[in-house]
Amino acid sequence: MNLSIKNVPDELAALLRERAARNHRSLQGELMAIVEAAARERPGTMTIAELRQEVRRLGVSTPSESAAIIREDRDGR
């Protein structure tokens, strides 16, 4: 089967070529990898690495006393 995407902006095409080069793939190979990953993706699921990246992006942090709170709760059982 052949697929085609028309009217790709030059800037986007350049970014895709750069990405392909970084991954040591042809543009066709890189596009296939992207499409395959998107098709196999299960909506609503994240890998640990993706979750970590999202937490960092959002700037989420836990207070330093959280370990003490958890320990206190466990000791109280």
Phi and psi in degrees as GROMACS dihedral restraints (atoms count N, CA, C in turn):
[ dihedral_restraints ]
;  ai    aj    ak    al  type     phi  dphi    fc
    3     4     5     6     1  -113.1    20    10
    4     5     6     7     1   137.8    20    10
    6     7     8     9     1  -119.8    20    10
    7     8     9    10     1   154.8    20    10
    9    10    11    12     1  -142.0    20    10
   10    11    12    13     1   138.8    20    10
   12    13    14    15     1  -117.8    20    10
   13    14    15    16     1   120.7    20    10
   15    16    17    18     1   -98.0    20    10
   16    17    18    19     1   155.6    20    10
   18    19    20    21     1    59.6    20    10
   19    20    21    22     1    41.7    20    10
   21    22    23    24     1   -72.8    20    10
   22    23    24    25     1   125.9    20    10
   24    25    26    27     1   -60.4    20    10
   25    26    27    28     1   144.6    20    10
   27    28    29    30     1   -55.7    20    10
   28    29    30    31     1   -41.1    20    10
   30    31    32    33     1   -62.2    20    10
   31    32    33    34     1   -42.8    20    10
   33    34    35    36     1   -66.1    20    10
   34    35    36    37     1   -43.0    20    10
   36    37    38    39     1   -59.9    20    10
   37    38    39    40     1   -40.3    20    10
   39    40    41    42     1   -65.0    20    10
   40    41    42    43     1   -42.4    20    10
   42    43    44    45     1   -62.0    20    10
   43    44    45    46     1   -40.3    20    10
   45    46    47    48     1   -66.6    20    10
   46    47    48    49     1   -39.3    20    10
   48    49    50    51     1   -64.2    20    10
   49    50    51    52     1   -40.7    20    10
   51    52    53    54     1   -63.3    20    10
   52    53    54    55     1   -42.7    20    10
   54    55    56    57     1   -62.5    20    10
   55    56    57    58     1   -42.9    20    10
   57    58    59    60     1   -60.6    20    10
   58    59    60    61     1   -43.4    20    10
   60    61    62    63     1   -63.2    20    10
   61    62    63    64     1   -42.2    20    10
   63    64    65    66     1   -60.6    20    10
   64    65    66    67     1   -33.9    20    10
   66    67    68    69     1   -94.2    20    10
   67    68    69    70     1     8.7    20    10
   69    70    71    72     1    55.5    20    10
   70    71    72    73     1    46.2    20    10
   72    73    74    75     1  -129.1    20    10
   73    74    75    76     1   160.2    20    10
   75    76    77    78     1   -73.2    20    10
   76    77    78    79     1   165.6    20    10
   78    79    80    81     1   -59.6    20    10
   79    80    81    82     1   -42.4    20    10
   81    82    83    84     1   -59.8    20    10
   82    83    84    85     1   -44.4    20    10
   84    85    86    87     1   -64.2    20    10
   85    86    87    88     1   -40.0    20    10
   87    88    89    90     1   -66.4    20    10
   88    89    90    91     1   -43.4    20    10
   90    91    92    93     1   -62.5    20    10
   91    92    93    94     1   -39.1    20    10
   93    94    95    96     1   -63.6    20    10
   94    95    96    97     1   -42.2    20    10
   96    97    98    99     1   -62.7    20    10
   97    98    99   100     1   -42.0    20    10
   99   100   101   102     1   -64.7    20    10
  100   101   102   103     1   -46.7    20    10
  102   103   104   105     1   -64.7    20    10
  103   104   105   106     1   -42.8    20    10
  105   106   107   108     1   -62.9    20    10
  106   107   108   109     1   -44.9    20    10
  108   109   110   111     1   -62.0    20    10
  109   110   111   112     1   -41.7    20    10
  111   112   113   114     1   -66.1    20    10
  112   113   114   115     1   -39.4    20    10
  114   115   116   117     1   -69.7    20    10
  115   116   117   118     1   -32.6    20    10
  117   118   119   120     1   -88.0    20    10
  118   119   120   121     1   -11.0    20    10
  120   121   122   123     1   -64.4    20    10
  121   122   123   124     1   136.8    20    10
  123   124   125   126     1   -98.9    20    10
  124   125   126   127     1   117.0    20    10
  126   127   128   129     1   -55.4    20    10
  127   128   129   130     1   138.3    20    10
  129   130   131   132     1    85.4    20    10
  130   131   132   133     1     1.4    20    10
  132   133   134   135     1  -111.9    20    10
  133   134   135   136     1   146.5    20    10
  135   136   137   138     1  -133.4    20    10
  136   137   138   139     1   147.5    20    10
  138   139   140   141     1   -78.5    20    10
  139   140   141   142     1   166.1    20    10
  141   142   143   144     1   -59.2    20    10
  142   143   144   145     1   -42.3    20    10
  144   145   146   147     1   -62.7    20    10
  145   146   147   148     1   -40.6    20    10
  147   148   149   150     1   -66.5    20    10
  148   149   150   151     1   -39.9    20    10
  150   151   152   153     1   -63.8    20    10
  151   152   153   154     1   -44.6    20    10
  153   154   155   156     1   -59.5    20    10
  154   155   156   157     1   -44.5    20    10
  156   157   158   159     1   -62.6    20    10
  157   158   159   160     1   -41.3    20    10
  159   160   161   162     1   -66.8    20    10
  160   161   162   163     1   -40.5    20    10
  162   163   164   165     1   -61.3    20    10
  163   164   165   166     1   -44.7    20    10
  165   166   167   168     1   -63.9    20    10
  166   167   168   169     1   -41.6    20    10
  168   169   170   171     1   -60.9    20    10
  169   170   171   172     1   -40.4    20    10
  171   172   173   174     1   -79.4    20    10
  172   173   174   175     1   -13.3    20    10
  174   175   176   177     1    73.3    20    10
  175   176   177   178     1    25.8    20    10
  177   178   179   180     1   -73.4    20    10
  178   179   180   181     1   134.3    20    10
  180   181   182   183     1  -141.4    20    10
  181   182   183   184     1   159.5    20    10
  183   184   185   186     1  -108.8    20    10
  184   185   186   187     1   144.4    20    10
  186   187   188   189     1   -64.7    20    10
  187   188   189   190     1   149.4    20    10
  189   190   191   192     1   -63.5    20    10
  190   191   192   193     1   -23.3    20    10
  192   193   194   195     1   -81.2    20    10
  193   194   195   196     1    -0.6    20    10
  195   196   197   198     1   -61.4    20    10
  196   197   198   199     1   -38.5    20    10
  198   199   200   201     1   -62.4    20    10
  199   200   201   202     1   -41.0    20    10
  201   202   203   204     1   -64.7    20    10
  202   203   204   205     1   -39.9    20    10
  204   205   206   207     1   -63.2    20    10
  205   206   207   208     1   -44.4    20    10
  207   208   209   210     1   -64.8    20    10
  208   209   210   211     1   -44.4    20    10
  210   211   212   213     1   -61.0    20    10
  211   212   213   214     1   -43.5    20    10
  213   214   215   216     1   -61.4    20    10
  214   215   216   217     1   -41.5    20    10
  216   217   218   219     1   -63.7    20    10
  217   218   219   220     1   -43.1    20    10
  219   220   221   222     1   -66.2    20    10
  220   221   222   223     1   -40.7    20    10
  222   223   224   225     1   -68.4    20    10
  223   224   225   226     1   -24.6    20    10
  225   226   227   228     1   -79.3    20    10
  226   227   228   229     1    -4.6    20    10
